[in-house]
Amino acid sequence: MSLTLVPPHAEAPAPALAPREQEALRHIAAGCTYLQTARSMGLSKHTVDAYLRRIRAKLGANTTAELTRLAIALGM
């Protein structure tokens, strides 16, 4: 049996985000509101909310602060 050592702070690879999800996450991480993000992306505020709910589910984030931290960690 072989053991693989993993650094204690290593995180599992993040699930793939769709390009529009990535764009929405970049806007939110930059401090934009849902409405500003929606206007910039040519979407409704409700669509941005749906994108961010999917992103939270994929990344296991509960707050906007966590989303921002993850966006920075992912190099966005």
PDB file of N, CA, C and O in Angstrom:
ATOM      1  N   MET A   1       0.852  -1.178   0.000  1.00  0.00           N
ATOM      2  CA  MET A   1       0.000   0.000   0.000  1.00  0.00           C
ATOM      3  C   MET A   1       0.890   1.231   0.000  1.00  0.00           C
ATOM      4  O   MET A   1       1.836   1.316   0.783  1.00  0.00           O
ATOM      5  N   SER A   2       0.592   2.183  -0.873  1.00  0.00           N
ATOM      6  CA  SER A   2       1.380   3.408  -0.909  1.00  0.00           C
ATOM      7  C   SER A   2       0.514   4.572  -0.447  1.00  0.00           C
ATOM      8  O   SER A   2      -0.699   4.599  -0.653  1.00  0.00           O
ATOM      9  N   LEU A   3       1.164   5.507   0.169  1.00  0.00           N
ATOM     10  CA  LEU A   3       0.475   6.703   0.655  1.00  0.00           C
ATOM     11  C   LEU A   3       0.926   7.903  -0.144  1.00  0.00           C
ATOM     12  O   LEU A   3       2.097   8.017  -0.506  1.00  0.00           O
ATOM     13  N   THR A   4       0.013   8.782  -0.412  1.00  0.00           N
ATOM     14  CA  THR A   4       0.338  10.027  -1.086  1.00  0.00           C
ATOM     15  C   THR A   4       0.153  11.151  -0.088  1.00  0.00           C
ATOM     16  O   THR A   4      -0.914  11.303   0.507  1.00  0.00           O
ATOM     17  N   LEU A   5       1.195  11.931   0.088  1.00  0.00           N
ATOM     18  CA  LEU A   5       1.113  13.057   1.006  1.00  0.00           C
ATOM     19  C   LEU A   5       0.547  14.269   0.281  1.00  0.00           C
ATOM     20  O   LEU A   5       0.956  14.597  -0.832  1.00  0.00           O
ATOM     21  N   VAL A   6      -0.384  14.914   0.924  1.00  0.00           N
ATOM     22  CA  VAL A   6      -1.014  16.114   0.363  1.00  0.00           C
ATOM     23  C   VAL A   6      -0.795  17.239   1.354  1.00  0.00           C
ATOM     24  O   VAL A   6      -1.061  17.074   2.544  1.00  0.00           O
ATOM     25  N   PRO A   7      -0.310  18.394   0.878  1.00  0.00           N
ATOM     26  CA  PRO A   7      -0.148  19.529   1.789  1.00  0.00           C
ATOM     27  C   PRO A   7      -1.464  19.845   2.480  1.00  0.00           C
ATOM     28  O   PRO A   7      -2.524  19.699   1.871  1.00  0.00           O
ATOM     29  N   PRO A   8      -1.424  20.276   3.743  1.00  0.00           N
ATOM     30  CA  PRO A   8      -2.662  20.506   4.491  1.00  0.00           C
ATOM     31  C   PRO A   8      -3.570  21.578   3.910  1.00  0.00           C
ATOM     32  O   PRO A   8      -4.776  21.546   4.152  1.00  0.00           O
ATOM     33  N   HIS A   9      -3.033  22.519   3.158  1.00  0.00           N
ATOM     34  CA  HIS A   9      -3.867  23.603   2.629  1.00  0.00           C
ATOM     35  C   HIS A   9      -4.256  23.383   1.177  1.00  0.00           C
ATOM     36  O   HIS A   9      -4.864  24.254   0.554  1.00  0.00           O
ATOM     37  N   ALA A  10      -3.910  22.226   0.640  1.00  0.00           N
ATOM     38  CA  ALA A  10      -4.255  21.954  -0.758  1.00  0.00           C
ATOM     39  C   ALA A  10      -5.763  21.765  -0.881  1.00  0.00           C
ATOM     40  O   ALA A  10      -6.376  21.041  -0.097  1.00  0.00           O
ATOM     41  N   GLU A  11      -6.345  22.418  -1.866  1.00  0.00           N
ATOM     42  CA  GLU A  11      -7.772  22.300  -2.101  1.00  0.00           C
ATOM     43  C   GLU A  11      -7.998  21.405  -3.303  1.00  0.00           C
ATOM     44  O   GLU A  11      -7.159  21.331  -4.200  1.00  0.00           O
ATOM     45  N   ALA A  12      -9.119  20.735  -3.316  1.00  0.00           N
ATOM     46  CA  ALA A  12      -9.478  19.906  -4.464  1.00  0.00           C
ATOM     47  C   ALA A  12      -9.715  20.821  -5.662  1.00  0.00           C
ATOM     48  O   ALA A  12     -10.126  21.968  -5.491  1.00  0.00           O
ATOM     49  N   PRO A  13      -9.463  20.327  -6.863  1.00  0.00           N
ATOM     50  CA  PRO A  13      -9.700  21.165  -8.043  1.00  0.00           C
ATOM     51  C   PRO A  13     -11.166  21.585  -8.111  1.00  0.00           C
ATOM     52  O   PRO A  13     -12.068  20.796  -7.827  1.00  0.00           O
ATOM     53  N   ALA A  14     -11.378  22.810  -8.484  1.00  0.00           N
ATOM     54  CA  ALA A  14     -12.740  23.339  -8.570  1.00  0.00           C
ATOM     55  C   ALA A  14     -13.457  22.751  -9.783  1.00  0.00           C
ATOM     56  O   ALA A  14     -12.832  22.513 -10.817  1.00  0.00           O
ATOM     57  N   PRO A  15     -14.758  22.516  -9.663  1.00  0.00           N
ATOM     58  CA  PRO A  15     -15.518  22.053 -10.813  1.00  0.00           C
ATOM     59  C   PRO A  15     -15.486  23.111 -11.909  1.00  0.00           C
ATOM     60  O   PRO A  15     -15.360  24.303 -11.631  1.00  0.00           O
ATOM     61  N   ALA A  16     -15.598  22.672 -13.127  1.00  0.00           N
ATOM     62  CA  ALA A  16     -15.554  23.602 -14.249  1.00  0.00           C
ATOM     63  C   ALA A  16     -16.772  24.516 -14.237  1.00  0.00           C
ATOM     64  O   ALA A  16     -17.904  24.068 -14.057  1.00  0.00           O
ATOM     65  N   LEU A  17     -16.521  25.782 -14.428  1.00  0.00           N
ATOM     66  CA  LEU A  17     -17.596  26.767 -14.532  1.00  0.00           C
ATOM     67  C   LEU A  17     -17.786  27.112 -16.002  1.00  0.00           C
ATOM     68  O   LEU A  17     -16.823  27.186 -16.764  1.00  0.00           O
ATOM     69  N   ALA A  18     -19.028  27.319 -16.386  1.00  0.00           N
ATOM     70  CA  ALA A  18     -19.334  27.752 -17.748  1.00  0.00           C
ATOM     71  C   ALA A  18     -18.750  29.152 -17.956  1.00  0.00           C
ATOM     72  O   ALA A  18     -18.570  29.896 -16.991  1.00  0.00           O
ATOM     73  N   PRO A  19     -18.457  29.512 -19.198  1.00  0.00           N
ATOM     74  CA  PRO A  19     -17.872  30.841 -19.453  1.00  0.00           C
ATOM     75  C   PRO A  19     -18.701  31.996 -18.891  1.00  0.00           C
ATOM     76  O   PRO A  19     -18.138  32.949 -18.351  1.00  0.00           O
ATOM     77  N   ARG A  20     -20.024  31.927 -19.007  1.00  0.00           N
ATOM     78  CA  ARG A  20     -20.855  33.016 -18.479  1.00  0.00           C
ATOM     79  C   ARG A  20     -20.848  33.020 -16.954  1.00  0.00           C
ATOM     80  O   ARG A  20     -20.934  34.081 -16.336  1.00  0.00           O
ATOM     81  N   GLU A  21     -20.747  31.835 -16.341  1.00  0.00           N
ATOM     82  CA  GLU A  21     -20.621  31.760 -14.883  1.00  0.00           C
ATOM     83  C   GLU A  21     -19.311  32.399 -14.441  1.00  0.00           C
ATOM     84  O   GLU A  21     -19.270  33.126 -13.449  1.00  0.00           O
ATOM     85  N   GLN A  22     -18.238  32.123 -15.186  1.00  0.00           N
ATOM     86  CA  GLN A  22     -16.944  32.730 -14.877  1.00  0.00           C
ATOM     87  C   GLN A  22     -17.021  34.245 -14.982  1.00  0.00           C
ATOM     88  O   GLN A  22     -16.492  34.960 -14.132  1.00  0.00           O
ATOM     89  N   GLU A  23     -17.678  34.730 -16.021  1.00  0.00           N
ATOM     90  CA  GLU A  23     -17.807  36.178 -16.214  1.00  0.00           C
ATOM     91  C   GLU A  23     -18.598  36.808 -15.065  1.00  0.00           C
ATOM     92  O   GLU A  23     -18.213  37.855 -14.543  1.00  0.00           O
ATOM     93  N   ALA A  24     -19.694  36.175 -14.677  1.00  0.00           N
ATOM     94  CA  ALA A  24     -20.498  36.694 -13.565  1.00  0.00           C
ATOM     95  C   ALA A  24     -19.683  36.692 -12.275  1.00  0.00           C
ATOM     96  O   ALA A  24     -19.741  37.646 -11.499  1.00  0.00           O
ATOM     97  N   LEU A  25     -18.932  35.631 -12.050  1.00  0.00           N
ATOM     98  CA  LEU A  25     -18.110  35.547 -10.846  1.00  0.00           C
ATOM     99  C   LEU A  25     -17.042  36.639 -10.834  1.00  0.00           C
ATOM    100  O   LEU A  25     -16.774  37.228  -9.786  1.00  0.00           O
ATOM    101  N   ARG A  26     -16.433  36.913 -11.979  1.00  0.00           N
ATOM    102  CA  ARG A  26     -15.431  37.994 -12.049  1.00  0.00           C
ATOM    103  C   ARG A  26     -16.051  39.339 -11.664  1.00  0.00           C
ATOM    104  O   ARG A  26     -15.449  40.114 -10.922  1.00  0.00           O
ATOM    105  N   HIS A  27     -17.249  39.610 -12.169  1.00  0.00           N
ATOM    106  CA  HIS A  27     -17.919  40.876 -11.850  1.00  0.00           C
ATOM    107  C   HIS A  27     -18.214  40.984 -10.355  1.00  0.00           C
ATOM    108  O   HIS A  27     -17.947  42.015  -9.738  1.00  0.00           O
ATOM    109  N   ILE A  28     -18.760  39.928  -9.783  1.00  0.00           N
ATOM    110  CA  ILE A  28     -19.111  39.943  -8.361  1.00  0.00           C
ATOM    111  C   ILE A  28     -17.850  40.064  -7.508  1.00  0.00           C
ATOM    112  O   ILE A  28     -17.830  40.799  -6.520  1.00  0.00           O
ATOM    113  N   ALA A  29     -16.805  39.343  -7.891  1.00  0.00           N
ATOM    114  CA  ALA A  29     -15.541  39.405  -7.138  1.00  0.00           C
ATOM    115  C   ALA A  29     -14.910  40.791  -7.237  1.00  0.00           C
ATOM    116  O   ALA A  29     -14.169  41.200  -6.343  1.00  0.00           O
ATOM    117  N   ALA A  30     -15.199  41.514  -8.316  1.00  0.00           N
ATOM    118  CA  ALA A  30     -14.673  42.869  -8.487  1.00  0.00           C
ATOM    119  C   ALA A  30     -15.493  43.898  -7.716  1.00  0.00           C
ATOM    120  O   ALA A  30     -15.161  45.083  -7.708  1.00  0.00           O
ATOM    121  N   GLY A  31     -16.568  43.441  -7.067  1.00  0.00           N
ATOM    122  CA  GLY A  31     -17.359  44.347  -6.247  1.00  0.00           C
ATOM    123  C   GLY A  31     -18.627  44.862  -6.894  1.00  0.00           C
ATOM    124  O   GLY A  31     -19.298  45.725  -6.327  1.00  0.00           O
ATOM    125  N   CYS A  32     -18.972  44.357  -8.065  1.00  0.00           N
ATOM    126  CA  CYS A  32     -20.194  44.795  -8.737  1.00  0.00           C
ATOM    127  C   CYS A  32     -21.416  44.178  -8.060  1.00  0.00           C
ATOM    128  O   CYS A  32     -21.349  43.079  -7.509  1.00  0.00           O
ATOM    129  N   THR A  33     -22.518  44.894  -8.112  1.00  0.00           N
ATOM    130  CA  THR A  33     -23.782  44.363  -7.606  1.00  0.00           C
ATOM    131  C   THR A  33     -24.378  43.423  -8.655  1.00  0.00           C
ATOM    132  O   THR A  33     -23.900  43.358  -9.787  1.00  0.00           O
ATOM    133  N   TYR A  34     -25.422  42.699  -8.266  1.00  0.00           N
ATOM    134  CA  TYR A  34     -26.103  41.829  -9.224  1.00  0.00           C
ATOM    135  C   TYR A  34     -26.645  42.656 -10.387  1.00  0.00           C
ATOM    136  O   TYR A  34     -26.548  42.238 -11.541  1.00  0.00           O
ATOM    137  N   LEU A  35     -27.212  43.822 -10.094  1.00  0.00           N
ATOM    138  CA  LEU A  35     -27.782  44.667 -11.139  1.00  0.00           C
ATOM    139  C   LEU A  35     -26.690  45.190 -12.081  1.00  0.00           C
ATOM    140  O   LEU A  35     -26.874  45.190 -13.298  1.00  0.00           O
ATOM    141  N   GLN A  36     -25.561  45.634 -11.528  1.00  0.00           N
ATOM    142  CA  GLN A  36     -24.454  46.102 -12.364  1.00  0.00           C
ATOM    143  C   GLN A  36     -23.925  44.963 -13.235  1.00  0.00           C
ATOM    144  O   GLN A  36     -23.631  45.156 -14.415  1.00  0.00           O
ATOM    145  N   THR A  37     -23.810  43.791 -12.649  1.00  0.00           N
ATOM    146  CA  THR A  37     -23.345  42.616 -13.391  1.00  0.00           C
ATOM    147  C   THR A  37     -24.320  42.298 -14.514  1.00  0.00           C
ATOM    148  O   THR A  37     -23.908  42.045 -15.647  1.00  0.00           O
ATOM    149  N   ALA A  38     -25.602  42.311 -14.203  1.00  0.00           N
ATOM    150  CA  ALA A  38     -26.631  42.017 -15.205  1.00  0.00           C
ATOM    151  C   ALA A  38     -26.569  43.000 -16.366  1.00  0.00           C
ATOM    152  O   ALA A  38     -26.619  42.600 -17.529  1.00  0.00           O
ATOM    153  N   ARG A  39     -26.460  44.277 -16.050  1.00  0.00           N
ATOM    154  CA  ARG A  39     -26.397  45.292 -17.116  1.00  0.00           C
ATOM    155  C   ARG A  39     -25.150  45.118 -17.973  1.00  0.00           C
ATOM    156  O   ARG A  39     -25.213  45.239 -19.197  1.00  0.00           O
ATOM    157  N   SER A  40     -24.031  44.838 -17.341  1.00  0.00           N
ATOM    158  CA  SER A  40     -22.780  44.672 -18.068  1.00  0.00           C
ATOM    159  C   SER A  40     -22.810  43.446 -18.985  1.00  0.00           C
ATOM    160  O   SER A  40     -22.230  43.456 -20.070  1.00  0.00           O
ATOM    161  N   MET A  41     -23.492  42.394 -18.533  1.00  0.00           N
ATOM    162  CA  MET A  41     -23.545  41.149 -19.297  1.00  0.00           C
ATOM    163  C   MET A  41     -24.752  41.081 -20.225  1.00  0.00           C
ATOM    164  O   MET A  41     -24.881  40.131 -20.998  1.00  0.00           O
ATOM    165  N   GLY A  42     -25.644  42.082 -20.160  1.00  0.00           N
ATOM    166  CA  GLY A  42     -26.843  42.086 -21.003  1.00  0.00           C
ATOM    167  C   GLY A  42     -27.858  41.047 -20.564  1.00  0.00           C
ATOM    168  O   GLY A  42     -28.529  40.436 -21.396  1.00  0.00           O
ATOM    169  N   LEU A  43     -27.972  40.845 -19.251  1.00  0.00           N
ATOM    170  CA  LEU A  43     -28.873  39.846 -18.690  1.00  0.00           C
ATOM    171  C   LEU A  43     -29.827  40.497 -17.697  1.00  0.00           C
ATOM    172  O   LEU A  43     -29.693  41.677 -17.373  1.00  0.00           O
ATOM    173  N   SER A  44     -30.783  39.719 -17.223  1.00  0.00           N
ATOM    174  CA  SER A  44     -31.629  40.201 -16.135  1.00  0.00           C
ATOM    175  C   SER A  44     -30.935  39.897 -14.811  1.00  0.00           C
ATOM    176  O   SER A  44     -30.060  39.034 -14.728  1.00  0.00           O
ATOM    177  N   LYS A  45     -31.348  40.625 -13.784  1.00  0.00           N
ATOM    178  CA  LYS A  45     -30.800  40.408 -12.448  1.00  0.00           C
ATOM    179  C   LYS A  45     -31.097  38.978 -11.985  1.00  0.00           C
ATOM    180  O   LYS A  45     -30.300  38.379 -11.263  1.00  0.00           O
ATOM    181  N   HIS A  46     -32.234  38.442 -12.397  1.00  0.00           N
ATOM    182  CA  HIS A  46     -32.632  37.090 -12.000  1.00  0.00           C
ATOM    183  C   HIS A  46     -31.726  36.032 -12.632  1.00  0.00           C
ATOM    184  O   HIS A  46     -31.445  35.005 -12.015  1.00  0.00           O
ATOM    185  N   THR A  47     -31.274  36.280 -13.852  1.00  0.00           N
ATOM    186  CA  THR A  47     -30.362  35.347 -14.507  1.00  0.00           C
ATOM    187  C   THR A  47     -29.018  35.350 -13.803  1.00  0.00           C
ATOM    188  O   THR A  47     -28.421  34.291 -13.603  1.00  0.00           O
ATOM    189  N   VAL A  48     -28.534  36.523 -13.425  1.00  0.00           N
ATOM    190  CA  VAL A  48     -27.271  36.611 -12.675  1.00  0.00           C
ATOM    191  C   VAL A  48     -27.416  35.879 -11.352  1.00  0.00           C
ATOM    192  O   VAL A  48     -26.504  35.165 -10.933  1.00  0.00           O
ATOM    193  N   ASP A  49     -28.547  36.048 -10.695  1.00  0.00           N
ATOM    194  CA  ASP A  49     -28.790  35.343  -9.438  1.00  0.00           C
ATOM    195  C   ASP A  49     -28.749  33.828  -9.667  1.00  0.00           C
ATOM    196  O   ASP A  49     -28.178  33.098  -8.857  1.00  0.00           O
ATOM    197  N   ALA A  50     -29.343  33.357 -10.749  1.00  0.00           N
ATOM    198  CA  ALA A  50     -29.331  31.916 -11.057  1.00  0.00           C
ATOM    199  C   ALA A  50     -27.900  31.430 -11.309  1.00  0.00           C
ATOM    200  O   ALA A  50     -27.515  30.364 -10.830  1.00  0.00           O
ATOM    201  N   TYR A  51     -27.112  32.209 -12.060  1.00  0.00           N
ATOM    202  CA  TYR A  51     -25.712  31.845 -12.292  1.00  0.00           C
ATOM    203  C   TYR A  51     -24.971  31.716 -10.968  1.00  0.00           C
ATOM    204  O   TYR A  51     -24.242  30.750 -10.745  1.00  0.00           O
ATOM    205  N   LEU A  52     -25.162  32.683 -10.106  1.00  0.00           N
ATOM    206  CA  LEU A  52     -24.421  32.689  -8.837  1.00  0.00           C
ATOM    207  C   LEU A  52     -24.890  31.581  -7.896  1.00  0.00           C
ATOM    208  O   LEU A  52     -24.092  31.068  -7.111  1.00  0.00           O
ATOM    209  N   ARG A  53     -26.154  31.205  -7.959  1.00  0.00           N
ATOM    210  CA  ARG A  53     -26.611  30.058  -7.173  1.00  0.00           C
ATOM    211  C   ARG A  53     -25.940  28.777  -7.661  1.00  0.00           C
ATOM    212  O   ARG A  53     -25.530  27.940  -6.856  1.00  0.00           O
ATOM    213  N   ARG A  54     -25.828  28.626  -8.994  1.00  0.00           N
ATOM    214  CA  ARG A  54     -25.147  27.447  -9.547  1.00  0.00           C
ATOM    215  C   ARG A  54     -23.678  27.441  -9.177  1.00  0.00           C
ATOM    216  O   ARG A  54     -23.121  26.393  -8.848  1.00  0.00           O
ATOM    217  N   ILE A  55     -23.042  28.612  -9.229  1.00  0.00           N
ATOM    218  CA  ILE A  55     -21.621  28.719  -8.871  1.00  0.00           C
ATOM    219  C   ILE A  55     -21.429  28.334  -7.403  1.00  0.00           C
ATOM    220  O   ILE A  55     -20.517  27.579  -7.067  1.00  0.00           O
ATOM    221  N   ARG A  56     -22.287  28.856  -6.539  1.00  0.00           N
ATOM    222  CA  ARG A  56     -22.189  28.527  -5.105  1.00  0.00           C
ATOM    223  C   ARG A  56     -22.322  27.025  -4.889  1.00  0.00           C
ATOM    224  O   ARG A  56     -21.588  26.445  -4.088  1.00  0.00           O
ATOM    225  N   ALA A  57     -23.245  26.398  -5.591  1.00  0.00           N
ATOM    226  CA  ALA A  57     -23.445  24.957  -5.447  1.00  0.00           C
ATOM    227  C   ALA A  57     -22.217  24.187  -5.934  1.00  0.00           C
ATOM    228  O   ALA A  57     -21.783  23.232  -5.290  1.00  0.00           O
ATOM    229  N   LYS A  58     -21.660  24.604  -7.072  1.00  0.00           N
ATOM    230  CA  LYS A  58     -20.489  23.923  -7.624  1.00  0.00           C
ATOM    231  C   LYS A  58     -19.259  24.084  -6.742  1.00  0.00           C
ATOM    232  O   LYS A  58     -18.483  23.144  -6.572  1.00  0.00           O
ATOM    233  N   LEU A  59     -19.082  25.278  -6.182  1.00  0.00           N
ATOM    234  CA  LEU A  59     -17.875  25.572  -5.405  1.00  0.00           C
ATOM    235  C   LEU A  59     -18.062  25.389  -3.901  1.00  0.00           C
ATOM    236  O   LEU A  59     -17.096  25.476  -3.142  1.00  0.00           O
ATOM    237  N   GLY A  60     -19.284  25.140  -3.469  1.00  0.00           N
ATOM    238  CA  GLY A  60     -19.542  24.951  -2.049  1.00  0.00           C
ATOM    239  C   GLY A  60     -19.404  26.232  -1.235  1.00  0.00           C
ATOM    240  O   GLY A  60     -19.037  26.194  -0.061  1.00  0.00           O
ATOM    241  N   ALA A  61     -19.695  27.350  -1.856  1.00  0.00           N
ATOM    242  CA  ALA A  61     -19.596  28.651  -1.173  1.00  0.00           C
ATOM    243  C   ALA A  61     -20.976  29.080  -0.690  1.00  0.00           C
ATOM    244  O   ALA A  61     -21.985  28.811  -1.342  1.00  0.00           O
ATOM    245  N   ASN A  62     -21.010  29.747   0.454  1.00  0.00           N
ATOM    246  CA  ASN A  62     -22.288  30.213   1.001  1.00  0.00           C
ATOM    247  C   ASN A  62     -22.456  31.722   0.931  1.00  0.00           C
ATOM    248  O   ASN A  62     -23.583  32.217   0.945  1.00  0.00           O
ATOM    249  N   THR A  63     -21.368  32.455   0.856  1.00  0.00           N
ATOM    250  CA  THR A  63     -21.445  33.916   0.900  1.00  0.00           C
ATOM    251  C   THR A  63     -20.701  34.522  -0.284  1.00  0.00           C
ATOM    252  O   THR A  63     -19.914  33.860  -0.961  1.00  0.00           O
ATOM    253  N   THR A  64     -20.977  35.803  -0.509  1.00  0.00           N
ATOM    254  CA  THR A  64     -20.267  36.533  -1.559  1.00  0.00           C
ATOM    255  C   THR A  64     -18.783  36.643  -1.218  1.00  0.00           C
ATOM    256  O   THR A  64     -17.937  36.612  -2.111  1.00  0.00           O
ATOM    257  N   ALA A  65     -18.467  36.771   0.066  1.00  0.00           N
ATOM    258  CA  ALA A  65     -17.061  36.835   0.479  1.00  0.00           C
ATOM    259  C   ALA A  65     -16.334  35.537   0.109  1.00  0.00           C
ATOM    260  O   ALA A  65     -15.192  35.573  -0.350  1.00  0.00           O
ATOM    261  N   GLU A  66     -16.987  34.406   0.306  1.00  0.00           N
ATOM    262  CA  GLU A  66     -16.375  33.127  -0.076  1.00  0.00           C
ATOM    263  C   GLU A  66     -16.196  33.043  -1.588  1.00  0.00           C
ATOM    264  O   GLU A  66     -15.176  32.555  -2.076  1.00  0.00           O
ATOM    265  N   LEU A  67     -17.194  33.523  -2.324  1.00  0.00           N
ATOM    266  CA  LEU A  67     -17.073  33.527  -3.781  1.00  0.00           C
ATOM    267  C   LEU A  67     -15.887  34.378  -4.221  1.00  0.00           C
ATOM    268  O   LEU A  67     -15.135  33.994  -5.117  1.00  0.00           O
ATOM    269  N   THR A  68     -15.728  35.527  -3.590  1.00  0.00           N
ATOM    270  CA  THR A  68     -14.615  36.414  -3.922  1.00  0.00           C
ATOM    271  C   THR A  68     -13.288  35.745  -3.622  1.00  0.00           C
ATOM    272  O   THR A  68     -12.364  35.803  -4.432  1.00  0.00           O
ATOM    273  N   ARG A  69     -13.186  35.106  -2.458  1.00  0.00           N
ATOM    274  CA  ARG A  69     -11.954  34.401  -2.099  1.00  0.00           C
ATOM    275  C   ARG A  69     -11.649  33.309  -3.109  1.00  0.00           C
ATOM    276  O   ARG A  69     -10.503  33.159  -3.530  1.00  0.00           O
ATOM    277  N   LEU A  70     -12.658  32.548  -3.500  1.00  0.00           N
ATOM    278  CA  LEU A  70     -12.447  31.472  -4.461  1.00  0.00           C
ATOM    279  C   LEU A  70     -12.060  32.030  -5.835  1.00  0.00           C
ATOM    280  O   LEU A  70     -11.211  31.455  -6.516  1.00  0.00           O
ATOM    281  N   ALA A  71     -12.668  33.134  -6.242  1.00  0.00           N
ATOM    282  CA  ALA A  71     -12.328  33.751  -7.526  1.00  0.00           C
ATOM    283  C   ALA A  71     -10.859  34.163  -7.545  1.00  0.00           C
ATOM    284  O   ALA A  71     -10.165  33.973  -8.544  1.00  0.00           O
ATOM    285  N   ILE A  72     -10.394  34.725  -6.438  1.00  0.00           N
ATOM    286  CA  ILE A  72      -8.975  35.114  -6.339  1.00  0.00           C
ATOM    287  C   ILE A  72      -8.088  33.884  -6.390  1.00  0.00           C
ATOM    288  O   ILE A  72      -7.067  33.872  -7.077  1.00  0.00           O
ATOM    289  N   ALA A  73      -8.485  32.840  -5.652  1.00  0.00           N
ATOM    290  CA  ALA A  73      -7.703  31.600  -5.629  1.00  0.00           C
ATOM    291  C   ALA A  73      -7.639  30.951  -7.008  1.00  0.00           C
ATOM    292  O   ALA A  73      -6.651  30.299  -7.346  1.00  0.00           O
ATOM    293  N   LEU A  74      -8.698  31.132  -7.806  1.00  0.00           N
ATOM    294  CA  LEU A  74      -8.739  30.551  -9.149  1.00  0.00           C
ATOM    295  C   LEU A  74      -8.067  31.468 -10.190  1.00  0.00           C
ATOM    296  O   LEU A  74      -8.014  31.138 -11.374  1.00  0.00           O
ATOM    297  N   GLY A  75      -7.564  32.603  -9.737  1.00  0.00           N
ATOM    298  CA  GLY A  75      -6.870  33.516 -10.647  1.00  0.00           C
ATOM    299  C   GLY A  75      -7.785  34.349 -11.514  1.00  0.00           C
ATOM    300  O   GLY A  75      -7.401  34.774 -12.604  1.00  0.00           O
ATOM    301  N   MET A  76      -8.973  34.582 -11.046  1.00  0.00           N
ATOM    302  CA  MET A  76      -9.924  35.381 -11.826  1.00  0.00           C
ATOM    303  C   MET A  76      -9.721  36.819 -11.458  1.00  0.00           C
ATOM    304  O   MET A  76     -10.408  37.694 -11.984  1.00  0.00           O
TER     305      MET A  76
END
